[in-house]
Amino acid sequence: KAGSILGGLWRRIKNDPKPFLDGRTMEEEGVDAAARDFIAGMTDRYAVELYQRLFIPKPWVGVG
C-alpha cells in the first residue's frame, strides 16, 4: 500500500506542484528535487491523510 500511496502522491505533485512545493526550491533545484524533499519529509500519517484528501471521495473516507 505504501508504494501506491507514495506513487500517487508523487504523480499528483509532479503534475500540479504549486499547491504543494516551495517556488524558490523548484526554481533552484527543480521540481523533482522539491517533490522528493516534500515527500521524504512527510510522516506516514500525513502521507495517508493527504492521499485520502486528494484521491478518495469524501463519502468513502471512514466507511468500512
PQR file of N, CA, C, O and H, with PARSE charges and radii, in Angstrom:
ATOM      1  N   LYS A   1       0.813  -1.202   0.000 -0.4000 1.5000
ATOM      2  CA  LYS A   1       0.000   0.000   0.000 -0.0000 2.0000
ATOM      3  C   LYS A   1       0.852   1.259   0.000  0.5500 1.7000
ATOM      4  O   LYS A   1       0.507   2.244  -0.653 -0.5500 1.4000
ATOM      5  N   ALA A   2       1.960   1.233   0.727 -0.4000 1.5000
ATOM      6  CA  ALA A   2       2.791   2.433   0.828 -0.0000 2.0000
ATOM      7  C   ALA A   2       3.290   2.870  -0.544  0.5500 1.7000
ATOM      8  O   ALA A   2       3.316   4.063  -0.847 -0.5500 1.4000
ATOM      9  H   ALA A   2       2.240   0.432   1.257  0.4000 1.0000
ATOM     10  N   GLY A   3       3.684   1.912  -1.372 -0.4000 1.5000
ATOM     11  CA  GLY A   3       4.161   2.251  -2.705 -0.0000 2.0000
ATOM     12  C   GLY A   3       3.090   2.913  -3.550  0.5500 1.7000
ATOM     13  O   GLY A   3       3.371   3.840  -4.309 -0.5500 1.4000
ATOM     14  H   GLY A   3       3.662   0.943  -1.127  0.4000 1.0000
ATOM     15  N   SER A   4       1.862   2.434  -3.416 -0.4000 1.5000
ATOM     16  CA  SER A   4       0.752   3.030  -4.159 -0.0000 2.0000
ATOM     17  C   SER A   4       0.457   4.444  -3.680  0.5500 1.7000
ATOM     18  O   SER A   4       0.209   5.344  -4.481 -0.5500 1.4000
ATOM     19  H   SER A   4       1.634   1.681  -2.799  0.4000 1.0000
ATOM     20  N   ILE A   5       0.487   4.626  -2.377 -0.4000 1.5000
ATOM     21  CA  ILE A   5       0.217   5.949  -1.806 -0.0000 2.0000
ATOM     22  C   ILE A   5       1.298   6.929  -2.236  0.5500 1.7000
ATOM     23  O   ILE A   5       0.990   8.013  -2.731 -0.5500 1.4000
ATOM     24  H   ILE A   5       0.689   3.895  -1.725  0.4000 1.0000
ATOM     25  N   LEU A   6       2.555   6.559  -2.054 -0.4000 1.5000
ATOM     26  CA  LEU A   6       3.645   7.465  -2.402 -0.0000 2.0000
ATOM     27  C   LEU A   6       3.723   7.702  -3.903  0.5500 1.7000
ATOM     28  O   LEU A   6       4.011   8.817  -4.340 -0.5500 1.4000
ATOM     29  H   LEU A   6       2.805   5.678  -1.652  0.4000 1.0000
ATOM     30  N   GLY A   7       3.471   6.668  -4.694 -0.4000 1.5000
ATOM     31  CA  GLY A   7       3.465   6.839  -6.144 -0.0000 2.0000
ATOM     32  C   GLY A   7       2.360   7.777  -6.598  0.5500 1.7000
ATOM     33  O   GLY A   7       2.573   8.623  -7.467 -0.5500 1.4000
ATOM     34  H   GLY A   7       3.238   5.763  -4.339  0.4000 1.0000
ATOM     35  N   GLY A   8       1.183   7.627  -6.012 -0.4000 1.5000
ATOM     36  CA  GLY A   8       0.073   8.521  -6.348 -0.0000 2.0000
ATOM     37  C   GLY A   8       0.367   9.954  -5.965  0.5500 1.7000
ATOM     38  O   GLY A   8       0.077  10.879  -6.724 -0.5500 1.4000
ATOM     39  H   GLY A   8       1.010   6.940  -5.307  0.4000 1.0000
ATOM     40  N   LEU A   9       0.944  10.141  -4.785 -0.4000 1.5000
ATOM     41  CA  LEU A   9       1.301  11.495  -4.351 -0.0000 2.0000
ATOM     42  C   LEU A   9       2.370  12.082  -5.263  0.5500 1.7000
ATOM     43  O   LEU A   9       2.292  13.250  -5.645 -0.5500 1.4000
ATOM     44  H   LEU A   9       1.179   9.390  -4.168  0.4000 1.0000
ATOM     45  N   TRP A  10       3.367  11.275  -5.612 -0.4000 1.5000
ATOM     46  CA  TRP A  10       4.436  11.744  -6.495 -0.0000 2.0000
ATOM     47  C   TRP A  10       3.866  12.245  -7.826  0.5500 1.7000
ATOM     48  O   TRP A  10       4.200  13.341  -8.276 -0.5500 1.4000
ATOM     49  H   TRP A  10       3.431  10.327  -5.302  0.4000 1.0000
ATOM     50  N   ARG A  11       3.015  11.445  -8.443 -0.4000 1.5000
ATOM     51  CA  ARG A  11       2.434  11.839  -9.733 -0.0000 2.0000
ATOM     52  C   ARG A  11       1.590  13.103  -9.592  0.5500 1.7000
ATOM     53  O   ARG A  11       1.666  13.993 -10.439 -0.5500 1.4000
ATOM     54  H   ARG A  11       2.744  10.554  -8.077  0.4000 1.0000
ATOM     55  N   ARG A  12       0.799  13.190  -8.548 -0.4000 1.5000
ATOM     56  CA  ARG A  12      -0.068  14.355  -8.355 -0.0000 2.0000
ATOM     57  C   ARG A  12       0.749  15.623  -8.131  0.5500 1.7000
ATOM     58  O   ARG A  12       0.453  16.674  -8.700 -0.5500 1.4000
ATOM     59  H   ARG A  12       0.737  12.466  -7.860  0.4000 1.0000
ATOM     60  N   ILE A  13       1.779  15.511  -7.297 -0.4000 1.5000
ATOM     61  CA  ILE A  13       2.611  16.675  -7.011 -0.0000 2.0000
ATOM     62  C   ILE A  13       3.390  17.105  -8.247  0.5500 1.7000
ATOM     63  O   ILE A  13       3.537  18.301  -8.498 -0.5500 1.4000
ATOM     64  H   ILE A  13       2.019  14.658  -6.835  0.4000 1.0000
ATOM     65  N   LYS A  14       3.886  16.151  -9.019 -0.4000 1.5000
ATOM     66  CA  LYS A  14       4.624  16.482 -10.240 -0.0000 2.0000
ATOM     67  C   LYS A  14       3.716  17.141 -11.281  0.5500 1.7000
ATOM     68  O   LYS A  14       4.157  18.029 -12.010 -0.5500 1.4000
ATOM     69  H   LYS A  14       3.766  15.180  -8.816  0.4000 1.0000
ATOM     70  N   ASN A  15       2.465  16.717 -11.355 -0.4000 1.5000
ATOM     71  CA  ASN A  15       1.531  17.283 -12.329 -0.0000 2.0000
ATOM     72  C   ASN A  15       1.021  18.658 -11.930  0.5500 1.7000
ATOM     73  O   ASN A  15       0.698  19.471 -12.796 -0.5500 1.4000
ATOM     74  H   ASN A  15       2.106  15.996 -10.763  0.4000 1.0000
ATOM     75  N   ASP A  16       0.945  18.932 -10.634 -0.4000 1.5000
ATOM     76  CA  ASP A  16       0.429  20.213 -10.141 -0.0000 2.0000
ATOM     77  C   ASP A  16       1.230  20.617  -8.903  0.5500 1.7000
ATOM     78  O   ASP A  16       0.717  20.528  -7.788 -0.5500 1.4000
ATOM     79  H   ASP A  16       1.207  18.272  -9.930  0.4000 1.0000
ATOM     80  N   PRO A  17       2.475  21.057  -9.078 -0.5600 1.5000
ATOM     81  CA  PRO A  17       3.357  21.277  -7.935  0.2800 2.0000
ATOM     82  C   PRO A  17       3.068  22.530  -7.112  0.5500 1.7000
ATOM     83  O   PRO A  17       3.388  22.554  -5.923 -0.5500 1.4000
ATOM     84  N   LYS A  18       2.487  23.552  -7.686 -0.4000 1.5000
ATOM     85  CA  LYS A  18       2.351  24.835  -6.987 -0.0000 2.0000
ATOM     86  C   LYS A  18       1.642  24.764  -5.638  0.5500 1.7000
ATOM     87  O   LYS A  18       2.086  25.427  -4.700 -0.5500 1.4000
ATOM     88  H   LYS A  18       2.227  23.533  -8.652  0.4000 1.0000
ATOM     89  N   PRO A  19       0.564  23.995  -5.492 -0.5600 1.5000
ATOM     90  CA  PRO A  19      -0.093  23.961  -4.179  0.2800 2.0000
ATOM     91  C   PRO A  19       0.739  23.268  -3.089  0.5500 1.7000
ATOM     92  O   PRO A  19       0.455  23.420  -1.901 -0.5500 1.4000
ATOM     93  N   PHE A  20       1.750  22.520  -3.489 -0.4000 1.5000
ATOM     94  CA  PHE A  20       2.478  21.686  -2.547 -0.0000 2.0000
ATOM     95  C   PHE A  20       3.918  22.120  -2.312  0.5500 1.7000
ATOM     96  O   PHE A  20       4.432  21.983  -1.202 -0.5500 1.4000
ATOM     97  H   PHE A  20       1.981  22.397  -4.454  0.4000 1.0000
ATOM     98  N   LEU A  21       4.574  22.640  -3.343 -0.4000 1.5000
ATOM     99  CA  LEU A  21       6.014  22.844  -3.287 -0.0000 2.0000
ATOM    100  C   LEU A  21       6.393  24.314  -3.216  0.5500 1.7000
ATOM    101  O   LEU A  21       5.678  25.184  -3.714 -0.5500 1.4000
ATOM    102  H   LEU A  21       4.157  22.751  -4.245  0.4000 1.0000
ATOM    103  N   ASP A  22       7.514  24.567  -2.595 -0.4000 1.5000
ATOM    104  CA  ASP A  22       8.064  25.910  -2.470 -0.0000 2.0000
ATOM    105  C   ASP A  22       8.599  26.375  -3.825  0.5500 1.7000
ATOM    106  O   ASP A  22       9.407  25.692  -4.455 -0.5500 1.4000
ATOM    107  H   ASP A  22       8.095  23.861  -2.191  0.4000 1.0000
ATOM    108  N   GLY A  23       8.142  27.533  -4.256 -0.4000 1.5000
ATOM    109  CA  GLY A  23       8.549  28.058  -5.554 -0.0000 2.0000
ATOM    110  C   GLY A  23      10.045  28.276  -5.666  0.5500 1.7000
ATOM    111  O   GLY A  23      10.634  28.003  -6.713 -0.5500 1.4000
ATOM    112  H   GLY A  23       7.486  28.088  -3.744  0.4000 1.0000
ATOM    113  N   ARG A  24      10.663  28.760  -4.612 -0.4000 1.5000
ATOM    114  CA  ARG A  24      12.108  29.008  -4.637 -0.0000 2.0000
ATOM    115  C   ARG A  24      12.886  27.704  -4.808  0.5500 1.7000
ATOM    116  O   ARG A  24      13.843  27.638  -5.579 -0.5500 1.4000
ATOM    117  H   ARG A  24      10.184  28.982  -3.762  0.4000 1.0000
ATOM    118  N   THR A  25      12.466  26.676  -4.085 -0.4000 1.5000
ATOM    119  CA  THR A  25      13.133  25.382  -4.195 -0.0000 2.0000
ATOM    120  C   THR A  25      12.959  24.814  -5.599  0.5500 1.7000
ATOM    121  O   THR A  25      13.896  24.250  -6.164 -0.5500 1.4000
ATOM    122  H   THR A  25      11.688  26.730  -3.458  0.4000 1.0000
ATOM    123  N   MET A  26      11.761  24.963  -6.162 -0.4000 1.5000
ATOM    124  CA  MET A  26      11.537  24.475  -7.525 -0.0000 2.0000
ATOM    125  C   MET A  26      12.450  25.184  -8.513  0.5500 1.7000
ATOM    126  O   MET A  26      12.987  24.549  -9.420 -0.5500 1.4000
ATOM    127  H   MET A  26      10.999  25.421  -5.703  0.4000 1.0000
ATOM    128  N   GLU A  27      12.634  26.496  -8.351 -0.4000 1.5000
ATOM    129  CA  GLU A  27      13.487  27.260  -9.259 -0.0000 2.0000
ATOM    130  C   GLU A  27      14.959  26.874  -9.105  0.5500 1.7000
ATOM    131  O   GLU A  27      15.675  26.723 -10.095 -0.5500 1.4000
ATOM    132  H   GLU A  27      12.197  27.012  -7.614  0.4000 1.0000
ATOM    133  N   GLU A  28      15.402  26.716  -7.861 -0.4000 1.5000
ATOM    134  CA  GLU A  28      16.819  26.464  -7.607 -0.0000 2.0000
ATOM    135  C   GLU A  28      17.226  25.009  -7.839  0.5500 1.7000
ATOM    136  O   GLU A  28      18.317  24.740  -8.341 -0.5500 1.4000
ATOM    137  H   GLU A  28      14.820  26.839  -7.057  0.4000 1.0000
ATOM    138  N   GLU A  29      16.353  24.079  -7.476 -0.4000 1.5000
ATOM    139  CA  GLU A  29      16.725  22.667  -7.502 -0.0000 2.0000
ATOM    140  C   GLU A  29      15.915  21.827  -8.485  0.5500 1.7000
ATOM    141  O   GLU A  29      16.277  20.687  -8.776 -0.5500 1.4000
ATOM    142  H   GLU A  29      15.466  24.298  -7.068  0.4000 1.0000
ATOM    143  N   GLY A  30      14.827  22.383  -8.991 -0.4000 1.5000
ATOM    144  CA  GLY A  30      13.968  21.657  -9.912 -0.0000 2.0000
ATOM    145  C   GLY A  30      12.787  21.013  -9.196  0.5500 1.7000
ATOM    146  O   GLY A  30      12.799  20.814  -7.981 -0.5500 1.4000
ATOM    147  H   GLY A  30      14.532  23.309  -8.754  0.4000 1.0000
ATOM    148  N   VAL A  31      11.784  20.700  -9.976 -0.4000 1.5000
ATOM    149  CA  VAL A  31      10.554  20.134  -9.426 -0.0000 2.0000
ATOM    150  C   VAL A  31      10.805  18.747  -8.828  0.5500 1.7000
ATOM    151  O   VAL A  31      10.263  18.426  -7.770 -0.5500 1.4000
ATOM    152  H   VAL A  31      11.773  20.861 -10.962  0.4000 1.0000
ATOM    153  N   ASP A  32      11.616  17.927  -9.491 -0.4000 1.5000
ATOM    154  CA  ASP A  32      11.874  16.577  -8.962 -0.0000 2.0000
ATOM    155  C   ASP A  32      12.483  16.631  -7.563  0.5500 1.7000
ATOM    156  O   ASP A  32      12.048  15.913  -6.664 -0.5500 1.4000
ATOM    157  H   ASP A  32      12.056  18.188 -10.350  0.4000 1.0000
ATOM    158  N   ALA A  33      13.480  17.475  -7.384 -0.4000 1.5000
ATOM    159  CA  ALA A  33      14.136  17.575  -6.073 -0.0000 2.0000
ATOM    160  C   ALA A  33      13.179  18.133  -5.021  0.5500 1.7000
ATOM    161  O   ALA A  33      13.154  17.659  -3.886 -0.5500 1.4000
ATOM    162  H   ALA A  33      13.834  18.059  -8.115  0.4000 1.0000
ATOM    163  N   ALA A  34      12.401  19.130  -5.397 -0.4000 1.5000
ATOM    164  CA  ALA A  34      11.450  19.716  -4.450 -0.0000 2.0000
ATOM    165  C   ALA A  34      10.374  18.703  -4.057  0.5500 1.7000
ATOM    166  O   ALA A  34      10.003  18.612  -2.887 -0.5500 1.4000
ATOM    167  H   ALA A  34      12.421  19.516  -6.319  0.4000 1.0000
ATOM    168  N   ALA A  35       9.877  17.944  -5.032 -0.4000 1.5000
ATOM    169  CA  ALA A  35       8.861  16.920  -4.754 -0.0000 2.0000
ATOM    170  C   ALA A  35       9.445  15.813  -3.892  0.5500 1.7000
ATOM    171  O   ALA A  35       8.803  15.346  -2.951 -0.5500 1.4000
ATOM    172  H   ALA A  35      10.179  18.018  -5.983  0.4000 1.0000
ATOM    173  N   ARG A  36      10.655  15.398  -4.212 -0.4000 1.5000
ATOM    174  CA  ARG A  36      11.324  14.353  -3.417 -0.0000 2.0000
ATOM    175  C   ARG A  36      11.483  14.800  -1.962  0.5500 1.7000
ATOM    176  O   ARG A  36      11.199  14.033  -1.043 -0.5500 1.4000
ATOM    177  H   ARG A  36      11.176  15.777  -4.976  0.4000 1.0000
ATOM    178  N   ASP A  37      11.934  16.031  -1.755 -0.4000 1.5000
ATOM    179  CA  ASP A  37      12.121  16.526  -0.401 -0.0000 2.0000
ATOM    180  C   ASP A  37      10.796  16.652   0.339  0.5500 1.7000
ATOM    181  O   ASP A  37      10.713  16.348   1.529 -0.5500 1.4000
ATOM    182  H   ASP A  37      12.166  16.654  -2.502  0.4000 1.0000
ATOM    183  N   PHE A  38       9.768  17.098  -0.362 -0.4000 1.5000
ATOM    184  CA  PHE A  38       8.445  17.242   0.246 -0.0000 2.0000
ATOM    185  C   PHE A  38       7.916  15.884   0.708  0.5500 1.7000
ATOM    186  O   PHE A  38       7.440  15.750   1.835 -0.5500 1.4000
ATOM    187  H   PHE A  38       9.836  17.345  -1.328  0.4000 1.0000
ATOM    188  N   ILE A  39       8.001  14.895  -0.153 -0.4000 1.5000
ATOM    189  CA  ILE A  39       7.503  13.558   0.180 -0.0000 2.0000
ATOM    190  C   ILE A  39       8.367  12.911   1.262  0.5500 1.7000
ATOM    191  O   ILE A  39       7.844  12.259   2.165 -0.5500 1.4000
ATOM    192  H   ILE A  39       8.388  15.004  -1.069  0.4000 1.0000
ATOM    193  N   ALA A  40       9.673  13.086   1.176 -0.4000 1.5000
ATOM    194  CA  ALA A  40      10.572  12.489   2.166 -0.0000 2.0000
ATOM    195  C   ALA A  40      10.336  13.052   3.564  0.5500 1.7000
ATOM    196  O   ALA A  40      10.563  12.367   4.561 -0.5500 1.4000
ATOM    197  H   ALA A  40      10.098  13.616   0.442  0.4000 1.0000
ATOM    198  N   GLY A  41       9.884  14.293   3.633 -0.4000 1.5000
ATOM    199  CA  GLY A  41       9.641  14.925   4.925 -0.0000 2.0000
ATOM    200  C   GLY A  41       8.293  14.601   5.544  0.5500 1.7000
ATOM    201  O   GLY A  41       8.021  15.003   6.675 -0.5500 1.4000
ATOM    202  H   GLY A  41       9.700  14.850   2.823  0.4000 1.0000
ATOM    203  N   MET A  42       7.452  13.885   4.828 -0.4000 1.5000
ATOM    204  CA  MET A  42       6.120  13.552   5.340 -0.0000 2.0000
ATOM    205  C   MET A  42       6.191  12.450   6.390  0.5500 1.7000
ATOM    206  O   MET A  42       6.987  11.518   6.284 -0.5500 1.4000
ATOM    207  H   MET A  42       7.672  13.558   3.909  0.4000 1.0000
ATOM    208  N   THR A  43       5.347  12.578   7.399 -0.4000 1.5000
ATOM    209  CA  THR A  43       5.144  11.444   8.291 -0.0000 2.0000
ATOM    210  C   THR A  43       4.219  10.464   7.581  0.5500 1.7000
ATOM    211  O   THR A  43       3.544  10.828   6.618 -0.5500 1.4000
ATOM    212  H   THR A  43       4.700  13.336   7.485  0.4000 1.0000
ATOM    213  N   ASP A  44       4.188   9.242   8.047 -0.4000 1.5000
ATOM    214  CA  ASP A  44       3.283   8.252   7.463 -0.0000 2.0000
ATOM    215  C   ASP A  44       1.846   8.727   7.548  0.5500 1.7000
ATOM    216  O   ASP A  44       1.083   8.619   6.588 -0.5500 1.4000
ATOM    217  H   ASP A  44       4.737   8.945   8.829  0.4000 1.0000
ATOM    218  N   ARG A  45       1.488   9.250   8.702 -0.4000 1.5000
ATOM    219  CA  ARG A  45       0.110   9.711   8.922 -0.0000 2.0000
ATOM    220  C   ARG A  45      -0.254  10.833   7.957  0.5500 1.7000
ATOM    221  O   ARG A  45      -1.338  10.824   7.374 -0.5500 1.4000
ATOM    222  H   ARG A  45       2.108   9.337   9.482  0.4000 1.0000
ATOM    223  N   TYR A  46       0.647  11.799   7.786 -0.4000 1.5000
ATOM    224  CA  TYR A  46       0.379  12.903   6.873 -0.0000 2.0000
ATOM    225  C   TYR A  46       0.236  12.408   5.439  0.5500 1.7000
ATOM    226  O   TYR A  46      -0.657  12.857   4.719 -0.5500 1.4000
ATOM    227  H   TYR A  46       1.527  11.807   8.259  0.4000 1.0000
ATOM    228  N   ALA A  47       1.098  11.493   5.015 -0.4000 1.5000
ATOM    229  CA  ALA A  47       1.026  10.959   3.652 -0.0000 2.0000
ATOM    230  C   ALA A  47      -0.325  10.292   3.411  0.5500 1.7000
ATOM    231  O   ALA A  47      -0.939  10.503   2.365 -0.5500 1.4000
ATOM    232  H   ALA A  47       1.823  11.128   5.599  0.4000 1.0000
ATOM    233  N   VAL A  48      -0.790   9.498   4.356 -0.4000 1.5000
ATOM    234  CA  VAL A  48      -2.081   8.817   4.205 -0.0000 2.0000
ATOM    235  C   VAL A  48      -3.214   9.838   4.179  0.5500 1.7000
ATOM    236  O   VAL A  48      -4.121   9.735   3.353 -0.5500 1.4000
ATOM    237  H   VAL A  48      -0.291   9.327   5.206  0.4000 1.0000
ATOM    238  N   GLU A  49      -3.168  10.820   5.076 -0.4000 1.5000
ATOM    239  CA  GLU A  49      -4.230  11.839   5.110 -0.0000 2.0000
ATOM    240  C   GLU A  49      -4.258  12.657   3.823  0.5500 1.7000
ATOM    241  O   GLU A  49      -5.334  12.938   3.295 -0.5500 1.4000
ATOM    242  H   GLU A  49      -2.431  10.904   5.747  0.4000 1.0000
ATOM    243  N   LEU A  50      -3.090  13.042   3.312 -0.4000 1.5000
ATOM    244  CA  LEU A  50      -3.040  13.797   2.064 -0.0000 2.0000
ATOM    245  C   LEU A  50      -3.561  12.952   0.912  0.5500 1.7000
ATOM    246  O   LEU A  50      -4.318  13.447   0.076 -0.5500 1.4000
ATOM    247  H   LEU A  50      -2.216  12.814   3.741  0.4000 1.0000
ATOM    248  N   TYR A  51      -3.173  11.701   0.857 -0.4000 1.5000
ATOM    249  CA  TYR A  51      -3.663  10.797  -0.185 -0.0000 2.0000
ATOM    250  C   TYR A  51      -5.189  10.696  -0.132  0.5500 1.7000
ATOM    251  O   TYR A  51      -5.856  10.776  -1.163 -0.5500 1.4000
ATOM    252  H   TYR A  51      -2.559  11.299   1.536  0.4000 1.0000
ATOM    253  N   GLN A  52      -5.729  10.522   1.054 -0.4000 1.5000
ATOM    254  CA  GLN A  52      -7.186  10.435   1.191 -0.0000 2.0000
ATOM    255  C   GLN A  52      -7.851  11.716   0.709  0.5500 1.7000
ATOM    256  O   GLN A  52      -8.858  11.672   0.002 -0.5500 1.4000
ATOM    257  H   GLN A  52      -5.187  10.457   1.892  0.4000 1.0000
ATOM    258  N   ARG A  53      -7.291  12.849   1.090 -0.4000 1.5000
ATOM    259  CA  ARG A  53      -7.866  14.137   0.711 -0.0000 2.0000
ATOM    260  C   ARG A  53      -7.836  14.324  -0.810  0.5500 1.7000
ATOM    261  O   ARG A  53      -8.771  14.886  -1.382 -0.5500 1.4000
ATOM    262  H   ARG A  53      -6.473  12.886   1.664  0.4000 1.0000
ATOM    263  N   LEU A  54      -6.783  13.864  -1.459 -0.4000 1.5000
ATOM    264  CA  LEU A  54      -6.626  14.093  -2.889 -0.0000 2.0000
ATOM    265  C   LEU A  54      -7.320  13.063  -3.773  0.5500 1.7000
ATOM    266  O   LEU A  54      -7.770  13.399  -4.868 -0.5500 1.4000
ATOM    267  H   LEU A  54      -6.023  13.408  -0.995  0.4000 1.0000
ATOM    268  N   PHE A  55      -7.415  11.806  -3.316 -0.4000 1.5000
ATOM    269  CA  PHE A  55      -7.832  10.732  -4.208 -0.0000 2.0000
ATOM    270  C   PHE A  55      -9.107   9.984  -3.811  0.5500 1.7000
ATOM    271  O   PHE A  55      -9.705   9.314  -4.653 -0.5500 1.4000
ATOM    272  H   PHE A  55      -7.049  11.533  -2.426  0.4000 1.0000
ATOM    273  N   ILE A  56      -9.523  10.078  -2.585 -0.4000 1.5000
ATOM    274  CA  ILE A  56     -10.674   9.291  -2.151 -0.0000 2.0000
ATOM    275  C   ILE A  56     -11.868  10.216  -1.941  0.5500 1.7000
ATOM    276  O   ILE A  56     -11.789  11.164  -1.159 -0.5500 1.4000
ATOM    277  H   ILE A  56      -9.037  10.622  -1.901  0.4000 1.0000
ATOM    278  N   PRO A  57     -12.963   9.951  -2.629 -0.5600 1.5000
ATOM    279  CA  PRO A  57     -14.157  10.792  -2.447  0.2800 2.0000
ATOM    280  C   PRO A  57     -14.569  10.830  -0.974  0.5500 1.7000
ATOM    281  O   PRO A  57     -14.529   9.810  -0.285 -0.5500 1.4000
ATOM    282  N   LYS A  58     -14.956  11.989  -0.508 -0.4000 1.5000
ATOM    283  CA  LYS A  58     -15.270  12.184   0.907 -0.0000 2.0000
ATOM    284  C   LYS A  58     -16.272  11.169   1.470  0.5500 1.7000
ATOM    285  O   LYS A  58     -16.067  10.694   2.587 -0.5500 1.4000
ATOM    286  H   LYS A  58     -14.989  12.817  -1.068  0.4000 1.0000
ATOM    287  N   PRO A  59     -17.335  10.817   0.758 -0.5600 1.5000
ATOM    288  CA  PRO A  59     -18.266   9.836   1.341  0.2800 2.0000
ATOM    289  C   PRO A  59     -17.626   8.475   1.622  0.5500 1.7000
ATOM    290  O   PRO A  59     -18.157   7.700   2.418 -0.5500 1.4000
ATOM    291  N   TRP A  60     -16.487   8.171   0.977 -0.4000 1.5000
ATOM    292  CA  TRP A  60     -15.836   6.881   1.170 -0.0000 2.0000
ATOM    293  C   TRP A  60     -14.926   6.877   2.384  0.5500 1.7000
ATOM    294  O   TRP A  60     -14.677   5.815   2.955 -0.5500 1.4000
ATOM    295  H   TRP A  60     -16.055   8.800   0.330  0.4000 1.0000
ATOM    296  N   VAL A  61     -14.425   8.029   2.792 -0.4000 1.5000
ATOM    297  CA  VAL A  61     -13.498   8.108   3.916 -0.0000 2.0000
ATOM    298  C   VAL A  61     -14.230   7.739   5.195  0.5500 1.7000
ATOM    299  O   VAL A  61     -15.293   8.283   5.494 -0.5500 1.4000
ATOM    300  H   VAL A  61     -14.627   8.892   2.328  0.4000 1.0000
ATOM    301  N   GLY A  62     -13.658   6.818   5.940 -0.4000 1.5000
ATOM    302  CA  GLY A  62     -14.256   6.410   7.203 -0.0000 2.0000
ATOM    303  C   GLY A  62     -15.272   5.304   7.075  0.5500 1.7000
ATOM    304  O   GLY A  62     -15.803   4.845   8.086 -0.5500 1.4000
ATOM    305  H   GLY A  62     -12.795   6.376   5.698  0.4000 1.0000
ATOM    306  N   VAL A  63     -15.564   4.856   5.859 -0.4000 1.5000
ATOM    307  CA  VAL A  63     -16.524   3.760   5.660 -0.0000 2.0000
ATOM    308  C   VAL A  63     -15.781   2.446   5.755  0.5500 1.7000
ATOM    309  O   VAL A  63     -14.684   2.302   5.215 -0.5500 1.4000
ATOM    310  H   VAL A  63     -15.132   5.229   5.038  0.4000 1.0000
ATOM    311  N   GLY A  64     -16.367   1.511   6.426 -0.4000 1.5000
ATOM    312  CA  GLY A  64     -15.791   0.175   6.429 -0.0000 2.0000
ATOM    313  C   GLY A  64     -15.246  -0.166   7.731  0.5500 1.7000
ATOM    314  O   GLY A  64     -14.719  -1.264   7.911 -0.5500 1.4000
ATOM    315  H   GLY A  64     -17.258   1.628   6.864  0.4000 1.0000
TER
END
